[in-house]
Amino acid sequence: MRDLLDAENERYEEEKKQRDEQIQLEKKQLALQEAIKNLEQAQIDLETAKNERPLYTLKGGVWAWRPDEEAIKNAQEAVEDAEQAKEDAENDLKEYEEDLKHEPFPGKRTRKYPKNRNESLIFCGML
């Protein structure tokens, strides 16, 4: 009886570990998607700042609408920050995926992780 409980506990712990790893992987994938979205928004904001002419100034005896150089500078910095965040998220995801590939499962074969909800349910034995 004790052996059956130990085997069941071991199976449960392995399933829990795999679910936790899957959740962590999905969080890292989501972080990358959010970083990409933030980069795209920063690029849109930069183009908007470049195209807007919010300042009416006198230069060389002529009044004209001019771009806000400070806004353009800030938008460019935001793009650079977003690019770095995207690169960091990509590297974090790649490192985690590599760790999963090389993680030993003593006495167990390595399983591929499910890619969608239905595969996850099948993987967990719920379907």
Backbone hydrogen bonds, N-H to C=O, Kabsch-Sander energy under -0.5 kcal/mol:
donor,donor_aa,acceptor,acceptor_aa,energy
5,L,1,M,-2.1
6,D,2,R,-2.6
7,A,3,D,-2.6
8,E,4,L,-2.5
9,N,5,L,-2.8
10,E,6,D,-2.5
11,R,7,A,-2.4
12,Y,8,E,-2.6
13,E,9,N,-2.7
14,E,10,E,-2.3
15,E,11,R,-2.4
16,K,12,Y,-2.6
17,K,13,E,-2.5
18,Q,14,E,-2.4
19,R,15,E,-2.5
20,D,16,K,-2.7
21,E,17,K,-2.4
22,Q,18,Q,-2.3
23,I,19,R,-2.6
24,Q,20,D,-2.4
25,L,21,E,-2.5
26,E,22,Q,-2.5
27,K,23,I,-2.2
28,K,24,Q,-2.0
29,Q,25,L,-2.3
30,L,26,E,-2.4
31,A,27,K,-2.3
32,L,28,K,-1.8
33,Q,29,Q,-2.2
34,E,30,L,-2.6
35,A,31,A,-2.1
36,I,32,L,-2.4
37,K,33,Q,-2.3
38,N,34,E,-2.6
39,L,35,A,-2.1
40,E,36,I,-2.5
41,Q,37,K,-2.3
42,A,38,N,-2.3
43,Q,39,L,-2.4
44,I,40,E,-2.0
45,D,41,Q,-2.6
46,L,42,A,-2.1
47,E,43,Q,-2.2
48,T,44,I,-2.4
49,A,45,D,-2.5
50,K,46,L,-2.3
51,N,47,E,-1.9
52,E,48,T,-2.0
55,L,66,R,-2.1
56,Y,54,P,-0.5
57,T,55,L,-0.8
57,T,64,A,-2.8
59,K,57,T,-0.6
59,K,62,V,-2.7
62,V,59,K,-1.1
64,A,57,T,-2.6
66,R,55,L,-3.7
69,E,67,P,-1.0
72,I,68,D,-2.1
73,K,69,E,-2.5
74,N,70,E,-2.6
75,A,71,A,-2.4
76,Q,72,I,-2.4
77,E,73,K,-2.2
78,A,74,N,-2.0
79,V,75,A,-2.0
80,E,76,Q,-2.3
81,D,77,E,-2.5
82,A,78,A,-2.4
83,E,79,V,-2.6
84,Q,80,E,-2.1
85,A,81,D,-2.4
86,K,82,A,-2.3
87,E,83,E,-2.3
88,D,84,Q,-2.6
89,A,85,A,-2.4
90,E,86,K,-2.5
91,N,87,E,-2.5
92,D,88,D,-2.5
93,L,89,A,-2.4
94,K,90,E,-2.6
95,E,91,N,-2.7
96,Y,92,D,-2.2
97,E,93,L,-2.7
98,E,94,K,-2.4
99,D,95,E,-2.4
100,L,96,Y,-2.3
101,K,97,E,-2.0
102,H,98,E,-1.9
103,E,99,D,-0.7
103,E,100,L,-0.5
108,K,105,F,-2.6
120,S,116,N,-2.2
121,L,117,R,-2.5
122,I,118,N,-2.3
123,F,119,E,-3.0
124,C,120,S,-2.1
125,G,122,I,-1.2
126,M,121,L,-3.1
127,L,121,L,-0.9
